[in-house]
Amino acid sequence: MKEERQRAILELVKERPVQTQQDLVRALTDRGISATQATVSRDVQELGLVRTGSGYRIGTPVSVASELVLSIRQVQFLAVIRTPPGTANLVARAIDESELDGVAGTVAGDDTIIVVLEDGDAGDNLRRFLGAES
């Protein structure tokens, strides 16, 4: 049952934009699969789906994170990253999990991330990681 439900979720996400977990619940119901929002939430996490401005999608956090970066501005040993509303935590998590050389850590709000850099050159590593030009 779980495998069938998760396979259906992956198919749905590949077929069309799915904005919310409730949309997934309705789409699963249309396919004859009963699931609660809490169950779908766990499935989304286990499948590694990420939510972007266009809905849930399959992808690595790094590739999705780089798509969400609107701007990067370095001020000495800090980098300020702007993202669309509600996506800063996703980008910050990808940065933290990457363990980039020279990055001490991140603090994320709703649409802004502060990255603490160990030195000025770490900003270049961060830009390369996020696919932004130096």
JOFEN-V762485 format. One record per backbone hydrogen bond with DSSP energy under -0.5 kcal/mol. CO is the residue of the C=O (numbers start at 1). NH is the residue of the N-H. Records with the same first field share a line. If there is no record, write none. Layout:
BEGIN
CO = NH, NH
END
This chain:
BEGIN
1 = 5
2 = 6
3 = 7
4 = 8
5 = 9
6 = 10
7 = 11
8 = 12
9 = 13
10 = 14
11 = 15
12 = 16
17 = 19
18 = 56
20 = 24
21 = 25
22 = 26
23 = 27
24 = 28
25 = 29
26 = 30
27 = 31
28 = 31, 33
29 = 32
32 = 34
36 = 40
37 = 41
38 = 42
39 = 43
40 = 44
41 = 45
42 = 46
43 = 47
44 = 48, 49
45 = 48
50 = 52, 57
52 = 55
55 = 52
57 = 50
60 = 64
61 = 65
62 = 66
63 = 67
64 = 68
65 = 68, 69
66 = 69
68 = 70, 84
71 = 82
73 = 80
75 = 78
77 = 117
78 = 75
79 = 81, 115
80 = 73
81 = 113
82 = 70, 71
84 = 87
87 = 91
88 = 92
89 = 93
90 = 94
91 = 95
92 = 96
93 = 97
94 = 98
95 = 99, 100
96 = 99
100 = 103
102 = 104, 118
105 = 116
107 = 114
110 = 86, 87, 88
111 = 83
112 = 109
113 = 81, 115
114 = 107, 116
115 = 79, 117
116 = 104, 105
119 = 122
120 = 123
121 = 124, 125
122 = 126
123 = 127
124 = 128
125 = 129
126 = 130
127 = 132
128 = 131
END
